Amino acid sequence: MKNGNELFRDKVCVVTGAGSGIGLGITRQLLLRGATVYMVGRTEKKILAAGESLTEFGDKVHAEQLNVTDDDAFRSFIARVEKTHPVDYIFNNAGVGWGGFFATESIDNIRKVIDANLYGVIHGIQAVLPYMLKRESGHIVNIASLAAIVPLPLQSVYVASKCAVRGLTECLRYELAPFNIKVTVVCPAEVATEIFGDPKNIPPGAISIDQAGIEILDGIEQGKIVLPIVDTARRIYRDTKENPEANEQFLLQMFNHTLTGGGMTVKQFHDRVIEQIG
Ligand SMILES: NC(=O)c1ccc[n+]([C@@H]2O[C@H](COP(=O)([O-])OP(=O)(O)OC[C@H]3O[C@@H](n4cnc5c(N)ncnc54)[C@H](OP(=O)(O)O)[C@@H]3O)[C@@H](O)[C@H]2O)c1
C-alpha cells in the first residue's frame, strides 16, 4: 500500500459539495497531495469562488456547478470528465443537515433530505461505476456521519439518510471487490462548517475542515472501510462494540440536552407534539 503523500499523487478525484466545509477541506488536502480535483457544488457562485481560492494549484483544479440530486446532470458531468481524465476517486460528500420532530415533519422536507443525502450518493456511484468496472480500478468514498454509527436523537431523518449511505457502502464492498474497486464510508463527528447554520452553534470540540480533510485522506491511506473521524466518533464507534451502555447514556443525555437547549422539558415536548398533530 502506498503511504504518505503518494496514494493520491496524479490521481483524478471528484468531490461533491466542495464549495464549503468538509468537501473543501478534502479538496485542499487532495491538491496538496498531488491529485487533480474536479470540485462540484450546488450554488454556482459559491463553487466558482471556492475554485478561485485554489488557483495556486493551476490546472489541477476544476470547479463547476452540479446539483447531485440531478441524476442526468451527474452522469453527463462524469461522462465529460472521463473523456480526458479517468476518475480514480469519487468523494460523495454533498449533504444537508436536519433536526426536529419526526412525527410533525412534512413529507416534502423529509424527501429533500433523502434526495440530497442518499440519492445524491446513489447518483454519484452509478455515474462512475460503468467506467470503474471496465477499468477494474477505482475508489468510492461516501461521507456519512456519526449518525450512521449511533441513532442521534431528534435527527431521525438525517440518521435514516446516513445509515442508508453506510449500509449501501458496506454492501458494495463485497459486490465491487471482484472488480478491484474499493469503498470507504466516512463517519465524522463535529467539524466546524456551515451545516450548523449560525457559527455560534458549532460545538466547542469541532475540528477544522483542513483537519477533517487530513483525517479522511490518512484513514483512506490506512485502508479503513468504516472511517470514524474526530475523537468523539472514534470513541463512540469503539463503544458500539466494547461499551454499548456508555453510548446509551450518551444518547439519552443528548436527547435531554437538545430539548433543554431549545428551552423545552420532555413533558413540554410531549405536549407540543400532541398539540401539533391535533
Ligand atoms: N460538519 C459536521 O460536523 C458533519 C458531521 C457529520 C457528517 N457531515 C457530513 O459532511 C458532509 C459535508 O457537510 P459540511 O459539514 O461540510 O457542511 P457544508 O459546509 O454545508 O457543506 C455541504 C456542501 O454540500 C453542498 N450541497 C448540499 N446539497 C447539495 C446538492 N443537492 N448538490 C450539490 N451540492 C450540495 C452545499 O452546497 P450549497 O451551499 O451550494 O448548497 C455545501 O457546499 C455532509 O454530507 C454532512 O452530512 C458533517
PDBQT file of the ligand as one rigid body, heavy atoms in Angstrom, charges set to zero:
ROOT
HETATM    1  N1  LIG A 301     -19.881  19.226   9.825  1.00  0.00    +0.000 N 
HETATM    2  C1  LIG A 301     -20.136  18.144  10.552  1.00  0.00    +0.000 C 
HETATM    3  O1  LIG A 301     -19.997  18.162  11.782  1.00  0.00    +0.000 OA
HETATM    4  C2  LIG A 301     -20.563  16.872   9.880  1.00  0.00    +0.000 A 
HETATM    5  C3  LIG A 301     -20.646  15.715  10.665  1.00  0.00    +0.000 A 
HETATM    6  C4  LIG A 301     -21.027  14.540  10.066  1.00  0.00    +0.000 A 
HETATM    7  C5  LIG A 301     -21.285  14.485   8.715  1.00  0.00    +0.000 A 
HETATM    8  N2  LIG A 301     -21.205  15.613   7.964  1.00  0.00    +0.000 N 
HETATM    9  C6  LIG A 301     -21.490  15.494   6.520  1.00  0.00    +0.000 C 
HETATM   10  O2  LIG A 301     -20.445  16.085   5.801  1.00  0.00    +0.000 OA
HETATM   11  C7  LIG A 301     -20.920  16.492   4.526  1.00  0.00    +0.000 C 
HETATM   12  C8  LIG A 301     -20.478  17.915   4.254  1.00  0.00    +0.000 C 
HETATM   13  O3  LIG A 301     -21.155  18.788   5.135  1.00  0.00    +0.000 OA
HETATM   14  P1  LIG A 301     -20.420  20.020   5.838  1.00  0.00    +0.000 P 
HETATM   15  O4  LIG A 301     -20.493  19.814   7.280  1.00  0.00    +0.000 OA
HETATM   16  O5  LIG A 301     -19.123  20.266   5.207  1.00  0.00    +0.000 OA
HETATM   17  O6  LIG A 301     -21.471  21.208   5.544  1.00  0.00    +0.000 OA
HETATM   18  P2  LIG A 301     -21.466  22.372   4.455  1.00  0.00    +0.000 P 
HETATM   19  O7  LIG A 301     -20.336  23.318   4.664  1.00  0.00    +0.000 OA
HETATM   20  O8  LIG A 301     -22.841  22.922   4.488  1.00  0.00    +0.000 OA
HETATM   21  O9  LIG A 301     -21.193  21.613   3.112  1.00  0.00    +0.000 OA
HETATM   22  C9  LIG A 301     -22.170  20.903   2.422  1.00  0.00    +0.000 C 
HETATM   23  C10 LIG A 301     -21.969  21.219   0.956  1.00  0.00    +0.000 C 
HETATM   24  O10 LIG A 301     -22.830  20.370   0.203  1.00  0.00    +0.000 OA
HETATM   25  C11 LIG A 301     -23.401  21.165  -0.823  1.00  0.00    +0.000 C 
HETATM   26  N3  LIG A 301     -24.670  20.607  -1.214  1.00  0.00    +0.000 N 
HETATM   27  C12 LIG A 301     -25.794  20.420  -0.483  1.00  0.00    +0.000 A 
HETATM   28  N4  LIG A 301     -26.765  19.891  -1.232  1.00  0.00    +0.000 NA
HETATM   29  C13 LIG A 301     -26.231  19.726  -2.479  1.00  0.00    +0.000 A 
HETATM   30  C14 LIG A 301     -26.737  19.253  -3.702  1.00  0.00    +0.000 A 
HETATM   31  N5  LIG A 301     -28.009  18.836  -3.808  1.00  0.00    +0.000 N 
HETATM   32  N6  LIG A 301     -25.913  19.227  -4.779  1.00  0.00    +0.000 NA
HETATM   33  C15 LIG A 301     -24.644  19.641  -4.679  1.00  0.00    +0.000 A 
HETATM   34  N7  LIG A 301     -24.097  20.142  -3.557  1.00  0.00    +0.000 NA
HETATM   35  C16 LIG A 301     -24.907  20.178  -2.471  1.00  0.00    +0.000 A 
HETATM   36  C17 LIG A 301     -23.559  22.549  -0.236  1.00  0.00    +0.000 C 
HETATM   37  O11 LIG A 301     -23.578  23.489  -1.281  1.00  0.00    +0.000 OA
HETATM   38  P3  LIG A 301     -24.578  24.743  -1.242  1.00  0.00    +0.000 P 
HETATM   39  O12 LIG A 301     -24.234  25.513  -0.012  1.00  0.00    +0.000 OA
HETATM   40  O13 LIG A 301     -24.288  25.441  -2.520  1.00  0.00    +0.000 OA
HETATM   41  O14 LIG A 301     -25.957  24.158  -1.170  1.00  0.00    +0.000 OA
HETATM   42  C18 LIG A 301     -22.328  22.684   0.636  1.00  0.00    +0.000 C 
HETATM   43  O15 LIG A 301     -21.247  23.294  -0.030  1.00  0.00    +0.000 OA
HETATM   44  C19 LIG A 301     -22.442  16.319   4.571  1.00  0.00    +0.000 C 
HETATM   45  O16 LIG A 301     -22.791  15.128   3.900  1.00  0.00    +0.000 OA
HETATM   46  C20 LIG A 301     -22.735  16.211   6.050  1.00  0.00    +0.000 C 
HETATM   47  O17 LIG A 301     -23.897  15.477   6.316  1.00  0.00    +0.000 OA
HETATM   48  C21 LIG A 301     -20.856  16.806   8.522  1.00  0.00    +0.000 A 
ENDROOT
TORSDOF 0
